[in-house]
Amino acid sequence: MIHWFSGISTSQLSAAVTLLVVSFCGSGLLADDSLLPKATEIVARYDEALGGRDAILRHTSSTMRGTVDILQPSGVVKLPFVYFAAAPYLRVEKVTLPNGAGENLNGFDGTTSWGLDPRTGPEVDSGDDVQSAKRADFYYPLDELTWFKSMETVGVEDFEGRPCYHLHGVNNWGKSNDHYYDRETGLLTAYEFQADPGLVHEILSDWQKVDGVIVSMKQTVKVKSKDGDWKIFWVITYSSYTFNDVDPAVFTLPTPVRDLLAKSKLSP
């Protein structure tokens, strides 16, 4: 998923990658924990729903193109994007800015999490932000539970009018990140996590089969304000999704980012 967003940093929405929920979570429908499948079982079922381990591992890179719609008080801003990803943790996001302002870039080369905005220049992440960027794991569905200290099934809740298993997770750097899986289809419905603007819901929808793997062709990000209202911040819609077609050179750090890294290493 795309992680560039005006008002929320790359690291805060990473995962987001990538990437990915609705405003109403009803009360649990199953109170007896003994009736609930374990998180490991739900995640394994999700992997199978996507096409299975072999189908997922058959791919080593992907290219996603589409549009991100950013909802602002003045109206909707539509920005074209392309997202390149490769195993194990490589990614580059390019979002075309309006009015000929250039491209906003974000990426991770396996070690460095970086951004390059033509308006403000390069930046390099540090600390937990790097781990958060690395979580844009190309095989994230298969590796998901390795990124968490704990992940537990807490109930079944009505989510977007669908009964979903609610999994509460605490990632390896201590942040809460909850997942919702459709009880019928086994597919991931949404992520839930905290960011500076408030509680974030990232909905995954419009699932389609591409080269043997089921992929989400639409993600909607909503944020709950302090007054309890939910607002759509952006909607990502993919026009194309292809596998095994990325030139490794795409992930080379841009010169301004390399220069910034070199300068930081020289600084006392």
C-alpha positions in Angstrom: 0.0 0.0 0.0 1.0 3.6 -0.4 2.4 5.3 2.7 2.7 8.9 1.6 0.1 11.2 3.1 -0.3 14.9 3.8 -0.7 15.1 7.6 0.4 11.6 8.5 4.0 10.6 8.2 5.3 7.7 6.3 6.3 5.9 9.4 2.9 6.4 11.1 1.0 4.8 8.3 3.6 2.3 7.3 1.9 -0.5 6.4 0.9 -0.4 5.6 2.5 -0.8 3.7 1.3 -1.4 3.6 -1.2 0.2 3.7 -4.5 -0.8 5.0 -11.6 0.2 8.1 -14.8 1.4 9.0 -16.2 3.6 11.6 -18.4 1.2 13.4 -17.1 -1.8 15.5 -20.0 -3.5 17.2 -19.8 -5.4 20.5 -18.4 -8.9 20.4 -20.7 -11.6 19.2 -18.8 -14.4 20.9 -18.0 -14.1 24.5 -16.6 -17.6 25.2 -12.9 -17.5 24.3 -13.0 -21.3 23.9 -15.2 -20.9 20.8 -12.7 -18.6 19.1 -10.0 -19.8 16.7 -6.5 -18.8 17.7 -4.7 -16.0 15.9 -2.3 -18.5 14.3 -5.3 -20.3 12.8 -7.0 -17.1 11.5 -3.7 -15.9 9.9 -3.1 -19.4 8.3 -6.6 -19.3 6.9 -5.9 -15.8 5.5 -2.8 -17.1 3.7 -4.9 -19.9 2.1 -7.6 -17.4 1.1 -4.9 -15.4 -0.7 -4.0 -18.4 -2.8 -1.7 -20.4 -0.5 2.0 -20.3 0.5 3.3 -21.7 -2.8 1.4 -19.2 -4.9 2.6 -16.3 -2.8 6.3 -17.4 -2.8 6.2 -17.8 -6.5 6.4 -14.0 -6.9 9.4 -11.9 -6.0 8.4 -8.4 -7.0 5.3 -6.4 -7.9 4.3 -3.1 -9.5 1.1 -1.3 -8.5 -0.2 1.8 -10.4 -3.3 3.8 -9.6 -4.6 7.0 -8.0 -4.7 8.2 -4.4 -7.6 10.5 -3.7 -6.8 12.9 -0.8 -10.0 14.4 0.7 -9.5 18.0 1.8 -12.0 20.7 2.9 -11.5 22.4 -0.5 -12.3 19.1 -2.4 -10.7 15.9 -3.6 -7.1 16.0 -4.8 -6.3 13.1 -7.2 -2.7 12.1 -7.4 -1.3 9.3 -9.7 1.2 6.9 -8.1 3.3 3.9 -8.8 4.5 1.5 -6.1 7.3 -0.9 -6.6 8.1 -3.7 -4.2 10.4 -6.7 -4.1 11.4 -9.4 -1.7 12.3 -9.3 1.1 11.7 -5.7 2.1 12.4 -3.4 -0.9 9.9 -0.7 -1.9 9.7 2.6 -3.6 6.6 4.8 -3.8 6.3 7.6 -6.3 3.4 10.0 -6.1 3.0 12.7 -8.8 2.3 16.0 -7.1 -0.2 18.5 -8.6 0.6 21.6 -10.6 3.9 20.2 -12.0 5.5 20.1 -8.6 7.3 16.8 -9.3 7.2 13.5 -7.5 7.1 12.7 -3.8 9.2 9.6 -3.2 9.4 7.2 -0.3 11.3 4.0 -0.1 13.2 1.3 1.9 16.3 -0.5 0.5 16.5 -3.1 3.3 18.5 -0.8 5.6 17.5 2.8 5.0 14.0 4.2 5.2 13.9 7.5 3.3 11.8 10.2 1.7 12.4 12.8 -0.9 10.0 15.6 -1.4 10.9 18.2 -4.1 9.5 20.9 -1.9 11.4 20.1 1.3 14.3 17.8 0.2 15.5 14.4 1.5 14.9 12.8 4.9 16.1 9.6 6.5 14.2 7.8 9.3 15.7 6.3 12.4 14.8 4.1 15.4 11.4 2.4 15.4 10.5 4.2 12.1 13.0 2.0 10.3 11.5 -1.2 11.8 8.1 0.1 10.8 9.2 0.6 7.2 10.8 -2.8 7.1 7.4 -4.2 8.0 6.4 -3.6 4.4 7.6 -7.2 4.1 6.9 -8.5 0.5 5.7 -11.8 2.2 4.0 -10.1 5.1 1.0 -12.4 5.1 3.3 -15.4 5.6 5.5 -13.6 8.1 2.9 -11.6 9.9 3.1 -13.1 13.3 6.9 -12.7 13.4 6.4 -9.0 13.6 4.4 -9.2 16.8 5.3 -9.8 20.4 1.7 -11.0 20.9 -1.4 -11.5 18.8 -4.7 -12.7 20.3 -8.2 -13.2 19.1 -10.4 -11.0 21.3 -13.8 -11.6 19.7 -16.1 -11.5 16.7 -17.3 -8.0 15.8 -19.6 -6.4 13.2 -17.3 -4.5 10.9 -18.6 -2.7 7.8 -21.7 -4.9 8.1 -19.6 -8.1 8.1 -18.8 -10.3 11.1 -15.0 -10.2 11.5 -12.5 -11.8 13.9 -10.8 -9.1 15.9 -7.2 -9.8 16.6 -5.3 -7.5 19.0 -1.6 -7.3 18.4 1.4 -5.6 20.0 4.3 -5.3 17.5 7.9 -5.9 18.3 8.5 -2.3 19.2 5.6 -2.1 21.5 2.9 -0.5 19.4 -0.7 -1.8 19.3 -1.9 -2.9 15.8 -5.2 -4.7 15.5 -6.4 -6.8 12.6 -9.9 -7.7 11.4 -10.5 -10.8 9.3 -13.8 -11.6 7.6 -15.2 -14.6 9.3 -16.7 -16.0 6.1 -14.1 -15.3 3.5 -11.0 -15.4 5.7 -9.7 -12.2 4.0 -8.2 -9.3 5.9 -10.8 -6.5 6.3 -8.8 -3.8 8.1 -6.0 -2.7 10.2 -6.5 -0.4 13.3 -3.7 1.6 14.9 -3.0 5.0 16.5 -1.3 7.9 14.7 -1.0 11.6 15.5 -4.4 12.6 14.1 -6.1 9.8 16.1 -7.3 6.2 15.7 -6.7 5.0 12.2 -8.8 2.5 10.3 -7.4 1.1 7.0 -9.9 -0.8 5.0 -8.9 -3.3 2.4 -11.5 -4.1 -0.3 -12.1 -4.9 -4.0 -10.2 -8.2 -3.8 -9.2 -9.6 -7.2 -7.1 -12.6 -8.3 -3.8 -11.6 -10.1 -1.5 -14.3 -11.3 -2.7 -16.9 -8.7 -2.8 -14.5 -5.7 -5.8 -12.6 -4.3 -4.9 -8.9 -3.9 -6.7 -5.8 -2.6 -7.3 -3.2 -5.3 -8.6 -0.5 -3.0 -7.7 0.8 0.4 -9.5 3.4 2.4 -7.9 5.3 5.3 -10.2 6.8 8.0 -9.3 8.7 11.1 -11.4 9.1 14.2 -11.2 12.7 15.5 -11.3 13.7 19.2 -15.0 14.4 18.9 -15.6 10.8 17.9 -16.4 11.5 14.2 -14.7 9.4 11.5 -13.3 11.1 8.4 -12.0 9.6 5.2 -8.4 10.9 4.7 -7.6 9.2 1.5 -8.6 6.4 -0.9 -6.1 4.4 -2.9 -7.4 2.7 -6.0 -5.2 0.4 -8.1 -5.7 0.5 -11.9 -3.1 -2.3 -12.4 -1.3 -4.8 -10.3 1.5 -7.0 -11.8 4.1 -9.4 -10.5 7.7 -10.2 -11.3 8.4 -7.2 -13.4 10.6 -4.8 -11.3 14.1 -3.8 -12.3 16.3 -3.9 -9.1 17.8 -0.6 -10.1 14.5 1.0 -9.1 15.5 0.6 -5.4 18.8 2.5 -5.7 18.9 5.4 -3.2 18.4 8.8 -4.9 21.5 11.0 -4.9 20.1 13.6 -2.4 19.3 10.8 0.0 22.8 9.2 -0.4 24.3 12.7 0.2 22.3 13.2 3.3 23.4 9.8 4.7 27.0 10.6 4.0 26.7 14.0 5.7 25.0 12.4 8.8 27.9 9.9 9.1 30.4 12.7 9.1 28.5 14.7 11.7 29.8 14.4 15.4 
